[in-house]
Amino acid sequence: MEAITIGKHIIWSIVTVCVMLLLNWGVAVLFGGKFIDYSFLMGILFVGIVRFMNSTGGMGSTSVKMSTQAQTGIKIDEEKQTFNPTVPFYTAYCVHHSSTRYNSNLL
């Protein structure tokens, strides 16, 4: 059972890196720059998106709860804001951090 969990983590890490690389390449081609020039900004963007998608009790979920409460009239209990880092978050953070280090060494 544990091997399946590790396999899922490895697959999600590979998928996260591939998506980051493809979108970073696409932005570089779209704006006519170098791949490495956009890696810092794309890394920050990915870390922020993954963190937002994995947090609960934040602005996004509160907005949805308030809308639901207004439509149904049923009060929904408020959640404490939490963040549970996942494998894609750590992967995005590590790729961002390593590309930032690599980019600063080029200067």
C-alpha positions, 0 to 999 in steps of 0.5 A: 500500500505504501508503494502505491502512495510513493508512486502517486507522489512521484507521478504528481511530481513529474506532472507538476514539473512537466506542466511548469516547464511547458508553461514556462516555455510557452511564455518564453516563446510568446514574449520572445524571451529566454526560458530562464528569464521567465522561470523566476516569475513562473515559479512564484506563480506556480507556488502561489497557485498550488498554495491557493488550491491547497488551502482552506478557510481563505478568501476563495472558500469564504466567498463560495460559502457566503454565496451558498449561504445567501442562496440557501439561507442555511448558515455554514460553519466557519473554517479555520484557515489552514494550509496542507502542503502537498507534493506538487507544492514542494515540487513547485517550490524546489523547482522555483528555488533551484531555477532562481539559484541557477539564474543568479549564478549566471549573472 
